[in-house]
Amino acid sequence: MRGLYNAAGSMLVNQVRLEHISNNLSNIHSNGYKRTEVVARAFPEIYLYRLEKTSPHARTLLHGPVGIAAENIAVEETVVLHRPGALRETGRELDLALQDPGFFVVETPAGLRYTRDGHFHLNGEGVLVNSSGFPVQGERGAVVLQTDRPRLDRQGNIYDQNGALVERLLVLNFAPQDLLFKEGYNLYEAAEGALPEQLAYPNILQGYLEEANTDLGRQMTELLRVRRSYEAAQKISQVYDRLLSRAANELANL
């Protein structure tokens, strides 16, 4: 039965891996998307020993180690890889890209959320919003502009066409121990208790967008590897199922 359980555990882990690879591939053209990877772990390992008599009439047992065996495998966590993606020039004034670690801040009905997607535009009220219509935050709140062709420096200062300072974008960064959870719409939610810090020099590029950090070739190779591993575990489980069925039928006839 142990082999059947191990095969089932492998199938479950590979199924989760396939789901994440599919999600990475479907978001390969999403601005600022960060790919996810699955971390698997083995159940507690057991050190096996052999206990047997040297002969039918022996009073002593032959005692010796056999080896280490793991009970099964399971998904421990899914990791978001926050490595920067390549930059693509668009020439559009409201397209912004972060070259260094950090996140733009937007206001949603559920509170502040964080994103690397800098494809912004102005709504009917002149508020700078992201692709989902959520207001982009500056140091004084939502950013309001009088023109869709502002000038912006690498520190995040926004100037109007006359060169007057309008606002400074709020760009925050998190410590490695602060957890960020994907929420959809290319947004992240910070874990409770996280203390982000504002970046003094966020290194923003105007007229550029950050592409997804998903490597198409690597993901396709991983997809094939995981699929073959899943199929192998599936065949093993089918073999065990036939053996158990045969054993049950033949033992019943004895």
Backbone hydrogen bonds in HBPLUS format (Angstrom, degrees):
<---DONOR---> <-ACCEPTOR-->    atom                        ^
c    i                          cat <-CA-CA->   ^        H-A-AA   ^      H-
h    n   atom  resd res      DA  || num        DHA   H-A  angle D-A-AA Bond
n    s   type  num  typ     dist DA aas  dist angle  dist       angle   num
A0004-LEU N   A0001-MET O   3.10 MM   3  5.19 119.0  2.49  97.2 112.1     1
A0005-TYR N   A0001-MET O   3.02 MM   4  6.38 158.2  2.07 155.9 161.6     2
A0006-ASN N   A0002-ARG O   2.89 MM   4  6.16 158.8  1.93 153.2 159.4     3
A0007-ALA N   A0003-GLY O   2.99 MM   4  6.15 155.8  2.05 143.9 150.1     4
A0008-ALA N   A0004-LEU O   3.00 MM   4  6.22 157.0  2.06 145.1 151.4     5
A0009-GLY N   A0005-TYR O   2.86 MM   4  6.11 158.1  1.91 150.2 156.3     6
A0010-SER N   A0006-ASN O   2.97 MM   4  6.19 156.1  2.03 146.2 152.2     7
A0011-MET N   A0007-ALA O   3.01 MM   4  6.27 154.1  2.08 145.6 152.6     8
A0012-LEU N   A0008-ALA O   3.01 MM   4  6.30 156.5  2.07 150.4 156.0     9
A0013-VAL N   A0009-GLY O   3.08 MM   4  6.31 162.2  2.12 150.6 154.8    10
A0014-ASN N   A0010-SER O   2.96 MM   4  6.11 166.2  1.98 151.2 155.3    11
A0015-GLN N   A0011-MET O   2.90 MM   4  6.02 140.9  2.06 141.2 152.0    12
A0016-VAL N   A0012-LEU O   3.21 MM   4  6.52 155.5  2.27 145.5 150.2    13
A0017-ARG N   A0013-VAL O   3.02 MM   4  6.35 156.4  2.08 147.4 154.6    14
A0018-LEU N   A0014-ASN O   2.89 MM   4  6.08 154.4  1.95 144.2 150.5    15
A0019-GLU N   A0015-GLN O   3.07 MM   4  6.35 152.1  2.15 144.7 151.9    16
A0020-HIS N   A0016-VAL O   3.10 MM   4  6.41 156.6  2.15 151.1 156.3    17
A0021-ILE N   A0017-ARG O   2.94 MM   4  6.17 159.0  1.98 152.6 158.7    18
A0022-SER N   A0018-LEU O   2.93 MM   4  6.05 161.4  1.97 147.6 152.9    19
A0023-ASN N   A0019-GLU O   3.03 MM   4  6.24 150.7  2.11 140.1 148.2    20
A0024-ASN N   A0020-HIS O   2.90 MM   4  6.14 154.1  1.97 146.4 153.3    21
A0025-LEU N   A0021-ILE O   2.93 MM   4  6.20 159.1  1.98 152.1 157.4    22
A0026-SER N   A0022-SER O   2.93 MM   4  6.10 153.5  2.00 145.4 152.9    23
A0027-ASN N   A0023-ASN O   3.17 MM   4  6.29 131.4  2.42 138.5 149.3    24
A0028-ILE N   A0025-LEU O   3.35 MM   3  5.19 160.9  2.39 108.5 107.2    25
A0030-SER N   A0027-ASN O   3.02 MM   3  5.01 167.3  2.03 109.4 112.0    26
A0033-TYR N   A0030-SER O   3.29 MM   3  5.57 162.2  2.33 129.2 125.9    27
A0032-GLY N   A0210-GLU O   2.71 MM 178  5.10 140.0  1.87 130.9 140.1    28
A0213-ASN N   A0033-TYR O   3.16 MM 180  6.58 154.3  2.23 160.0 162.9    29
A0081-LEU N   A0035-ARG O   3.00 MM  46  5.87 169.9  2.01 171.8 174.9    30
A0037-GLU N   A0079-VAL O   2.88 MM  42  5.30 152.1  1.96 146.5 155.7    31
A0079-VAL N   A0037-GLU O   2.78 MM  42  5.30 161.0  1.82 162.3 165.1    32
A0039-VAL N   A0077-GLU O   2.84 MM  38  5.37 169.9  1.85 174.6 171.2    33
A0076-GLU N   A0039-VAL O   2.78 MM  37  5.65 156.0  1.83 149.8 158.0    34
A0077-GLU N   A0039-VAL O   3.32 MM  38  5.37 158.2  2.37 138.8 143.8    35
A0041-ARG N   A0074-ALA O   2.84 MM  33  5.60 162.5  1.87 165.3 171.1    36
A0074-ALA N   A0041-ARG O   2.91 MM  33  5.60 157.2  1.96 158.6 166.1    37
A0043-PHE N   A0072-ASN O   2.80 MM  29  5.27 164.8  1.82 141.1 142.7    38
A0046-ILE N   A0069-ALA O   2.81 MM  23  5.35 167.0  1.83 153.2 157.0    39
A0069-ALA N   A0046-ILE O   2.94 MM  23  5.35 159.8  1.98 149.9 156.4    40
A0048-LEU N   A0067-GLY O   2.78 MM  19  5.41 163.3  1.81 173.0 168.0    41
A0066-VAL N   A0048-LEU O   2.80 MM  18  5.30 174.2  1.81 141.9 140.0    42
A0050-ARG N   A0064-GLY O   2.69 MM  14  5.31 166.5  1.71 163.4 168.1    43
A0064-GLY N   A0050-ARG O   3.20 MM  14  5.31 150.8  2.29 138.9 146.0    44
A0052-GLU N   A0062-LEU O   3.21 MM  10  5.17 150.6  2.30 131.1 139.9    45
A0062-LEU N   A0052-GLU O   2.48 MM  10  5.17 174.7  1.49 163.4 162.8    46
A0058-ALA N   A0055-SER O   3.11 MM   3  5.17 164.3  2.14 110.3 115.2    47
A0211-GLU N   A0086-ALA O   2.74 MM 125  5.36 176.8  1.74 172.1 173.2    48
A0088-ARG N   A0209-LEU O   2.81 MM 121  5.28 161.1  1.84 155.5 162.1    49
A0209-LEU N   A0088-ARG O   2.91 MM 121  5.28 148.8  2.01 141.2 151.2    50
A0090-THR N   A0207-GLY O   2.80 MM 117  5.37 170.6  1.81 144.9 147.9    51
A0091-GLY N   A0207-GLY O   3.05 MM 116  4.34 162.3  2.09 127.9 125.0    52
A0095-ASP N   A0092-ARG O   3.15 MM   3  5.51 164.2  2.17 116.3 118.5    53
A0120-PHE N   A0094-LEU O   3.20 MM  26  5.44 154.0  2.27 150.2 150.1    54
A0207-GLY N   A0095-ASP O   2.71 MM 112  5.00 144.0  1.84 164.7 165.3    55
A0096-LEU N   A0118-GLY O   2.95 MM  22  4.64 164.4  1.97 126.0 131.1    56
A0097-ALA N   A0205-LEU O   3.03 MM 108  5.20 150.3  2.12 142.0 151.0    57
A0205-LEU N   A0097-ALA O   2.86 MM 108  5.20 164.5  1.89 153.2 158.6    58
A0099-GLN N   A0203-ASN O   3.15 MM 104  5.81 171.2  2.16 160.3 163.1    59
A0103-PHE N   A0172-LEU O   2.76 MM  69  5.38 135.9  1.95 145.5 160.0    60
A0172-LEU N   A0103-PHE O   3.06 MM  69  5.38 149.7  2.16 152.8 151.9    61
A0104-PHE N   A0115-THR O   2.83 MM  11  5.30 153.3  1.90 172.9 163.8    62
A0115-THR N   A0104-PHE O   3.03 MM  11  5.30 154.6  2.10 141.7 147.9    63
A0137-GLN N   A0105-VAL O   2.82 MM  32  5.47 169.2  1.83 158.2 156.1    64
A0106-VAL N   A0113-ARG O   2.98 MM   7  5.44 167.0  2.00 149.0 152.6    65
A0113-ARG N   A0106-VAL O   2.93 MM   7  5.44 162.4  1.96 158.3 162.8    66
A0107-GLU N   A0135-PRO O   2.94 MM  28  5.50 153.5  2.01 151.4 159.8    67
A0108-THR N   A0111-GLY O   2.97 MM   3  5.09 158.9  2.01 130.4 136.5    68
A0111-GLY N   A0108-THR O   2.94 MM   3  5.09 165.0  1.96 112.9 117.4    69
A0114-TYR N   A0188-TYR O   3.04 MM  74  5.01 159.6  2.09 138.9 144.9    70
A0188-TYR N   A0114-TYR O   2.74 MM  74  5.01 138.2  1.91 142.2 154.8    71
A0120-PHE N   A0118-GLY O   3.08 MM   2  5.70 117.1  2.49 110.5  93.9    72
A0121-HIS N   A0129-VAL O   2.99 MM   8  5.61 153.7  2.06 154.0 161.8    73
A0129-VAL N   A0121-HIS O   2.80 MM   8  5.61 174.6  1.81 174.2 174.6    74
A0123-ASN N   A0127-VAL O   3.03 MM   4  5.56 155.9  2.09 144.7 150.4    75
A0126-GLY N   A0123-ASN O   3.04 MM   3  5.36 166.5  2.06 117.2 119.6    76
A0145-LEU N   A0126-GLY O   2.89 MM  19  5.47 164.5  1.91 163.0 161.1    77
A0128-LEU N   A0143-VAL O   2.85 MM  15  5.53 169.2  1.86 160.2 163.3    78
A0136-VAL N   A0128-LEU O   2.74 MM   8  5.64 173.4  1.75 153.3 152.9    79
A0130-ASN N   A0134-PHE O   3.01 MM   4  5.56 149.2  2.10 141.0 147.6    80
A0133-GLY N   A0130-ASN O   2.99 MM   3  5.25 163.6  2.02 113.3 118.3    81
A0143-VAL N   A0136-VAL O   3.05 MM   7  6.11 155.8  2.11 170.2 169.2    82
A0170-LEU N   A0137-GLN O   3.11 MM  33  5.83 164.9  2.13 137.4 134.3    83
A0138-GLY N   A0141-GLY O   2.56 MM   3  5.08 169.7  1.57 148.0 151.9    84
A0141-GLY N   A0138-GLY O   3.33 MM   3  5.08 169.9  2.34 102.4 104.2    85
A0139-GLU N   A0168-ARG O   2.97 MM  29  5.92 141.2  2.13 161.7 173.8    86
A0151-ARG N   A0159-TYR O   3.02 MM   8  5.14 169.3  2.03 147.4 150.6    87
A0159-TYR N   A0151-ARG O   2.76 MM   8  5.14 167.5  1.78 161.8 165.0    88
A0153-ASP N   A0157-ASN O   3.17 MM   4  5.62 151.9  2.25 147.1 154.6    89
A0156-GLY N   A0153-ASP O   3.07 MM   3  5.56 163.2  2.10 114.7 120.0    90
A0203-ASN N   A0154-ARG O   3.02 MM  49  4.60 113.3  2.49 143.8 152.8    91
A0204-ILE N   A0154-ARG O   3.02 MM  50  4.42 161.3  2.06 115.5 120.4    92
A0169-LEU N   A0156-GLY O   2.90 MM  13  5.04 163.2  1.92 138.8 137.4    93
A0158-ILE N   A0167-GLU O   2.74 MM   9  5.35 165.0  1.76 177.3 172.2    94
A0166-VAL N   A0158-ILE O   2.74 MM   8  5.56 176.0  1.74 161.3 162.4    95
A0160-ASP N   A0164-ALA O   2.96 MM   4  5.54 154.9  2.02 150.1 155.0    96
A0163-GLY N   A0160-ASP O   3.01 MM   3  5.33 162.9  2.04 112.4 117.1    97
A0199-LEU N   A0171-VAL O   2.97 MM  28  5.91 169.3  1.98 164.5 165.7    98
A0173-ASN N   A0197-GLU O   2.93 MM  24  5.50 152.7  2.01 147.8 156.0    99
A0197-GLU N   A0173-ASN O   2.95 MM  24  5.50 156.1  2.01 154.5 160.3   100
A0178-ASP N   A0175-ALA O   2.96 MM   3  5.40 153.1  2.03 115.8 124.3   101
A0191-ALA N   A0179-LEU O   2.90 MM  12  5.34 150.8  1.98 164.3 158.8   102
A0181-PHE N   A0189-GLU O   2.79 MM   8  5.13 168.9  1.80 151.4 154.6   103
A0189-GLU N   A0181-PHE O   2.80 MM   8  5.13 158.7  1.84 146.1 152.9   104
A0183-GLU N   A0187-LEU O   3.02 MM   4  5.60 163.9  2.04 149.1 146.2   105
A0187-LEU N   A0184-GLY O   3.08 MM   3  5.67 147.7  2.18 115.6 122.5   106
A0194-ALA N   A0191-ALA O   3.11 MM   3  5.69 157.8  2.16 139.7 138.9   107
A0219-GLN N   A0215-ASP O   2.93 MM   4  6.10 161.2  1.97 156.3 162.0   108
A0220-MET N   A0216-LEU O   2.97 MM   4  6.16 156.2  2.02 152.5 158.6   109
A0221-THR N   A0217-GLY O   3.04 MM   4  6.23 157.0  2.10 146.1 152.3   110
A0222-GLU N   A0218-ARG O   2.91 MM   4  6.11 159.4  1.96 148.3 154.3   111
A0223-LEU N   A0219-GLN O   2.83 MM   4  5.97 146.0  1.94 140.0 149.9   112
A0224-LEU N   A0220-MET O   3.09 MM   4  6.36 156.5  2.15 146.6 150.8   113
A0225-ARG N   A0221-THR O   3.04 MM   4  6.31 160.9  2.08 148.6 154.1   114
A0226-VAL N   A0222-GLU O   2.92 MM   4  6.06 168.1  1.94 153.5 156.2   115
A0227-ARG N   A0223-LEU O   2.96 MM   4  6.03 155.6  2.02 143.4 150.9   116
A0228-ARG N   A0224-LEU O   2.99 MM   4  6.17 160.6  2.03 148.9 153.3   117
A0229-SER N   A0225-ARG O   3.01 MM   4  6.22 154.6  2.08 145.0 152.5   118
A0230-TYR N   A0226-VAL O   2.88 MM   4  6.09 153.6  1.95 147.4 154.5   119
A0231-GLU N   A0227-ARG O   2.94 MM   4  6.21 160.2  1.98 149.0 154.2   120
A0232-ALA N   A0228-ARG O   2.92 MM   4  6.11 154.5  1.99 146.6 153.4   121
A0233-ALA N   A0229-SER O   3.05 MM   4  6.26 163.1  2.08 147.8 151.8   122
A0234-GLN N   A0230-TYR O   2.89 MM   4  6.10 148.8  1.98 145.7 155.3   123
A0235-LYS N   A0231-GLU O   2.96 MM   4  6.23 153.9  2.03 146.9 152.6   124
A0236-ILE N   A0232-ALA O   3.01 MM   4  6.29 155.3  2.07 148.1 155.1   125
A0237-SER N   A0233-ALA O   3.00 MM   4  6.23 158.2  2.05 146.5 151.8   126
A0238-GLN N   A0234-GLN O   3.05 MM   4  6.32 146.5  2.17 142.0 151.2   127
A0239-VAL N   A0235-LYS O   2.97 MM   4  6.28 151.5  2.06 147.2 154.4   128
A0240-TYR N   A0236-ILE O   3.01 MM   4  6.32 165.5  2.03 154.5 157.7   129
A0241-ASP N   A0237-SER O   2.94 MM   4  6.07 148.6  2.04 138.7 147.9   130
A0242-ARG N   A0238-GLN O   2.99 MM   4  6.26 154.4  2.06 145.7 151.4   131
A0243-LEU N   A0239-VAL O   2.94 MM   4  6.23 158.5  1.99 151.9 158.3   132
A0244-LEU N   A0240-TYR O   2.90 MM   4  6.07 161.7  1.93 150.0 154.6   133
A0245-SER N   A0241-ASP O   2.97 MM   4  6.11 154.7  2.04 142.7 150.1   134
A0246-ARG N   A0242-ARG O   2.86 MM   4  6.05 156.8  1.91 146.5 153.0   135
A0247-ALA N   A0243-LEU O   2.84 MM   4  6.03 159.7  1.88 148.1 154.2   136
A0248-ALA N   A0244-LEU O   2.94 MM   4  6.07 160.3  1.98 145.6 150.9   137
A0249-ASN N   A0245-SER O   3.06 MM   4  6.26 157.5  2.11 144.9 150.7   138
A0250-GLU N   A0246-ARG O   2.88 MM   4  6.03 165.8  1.90 154.3 158.4   139
A0251-LEU N   A0247-ALA O   2.90 MM   4  5.84 160.8  1.93 147.1 153.1   140
A0252-ALA N   A0248-ALA O   3.23 MM   4  6.15 143.1  2.37 131.1 140.1   141
A0253-ASN N   A0250-GLU O   3.13 MM   3  5.25 139.9  2.30  98.2 109.3   142
A0254-LEU N   A0251-LEU O   3.26 MM   3  5.32 155.5  2.32 101.2 108.3   143
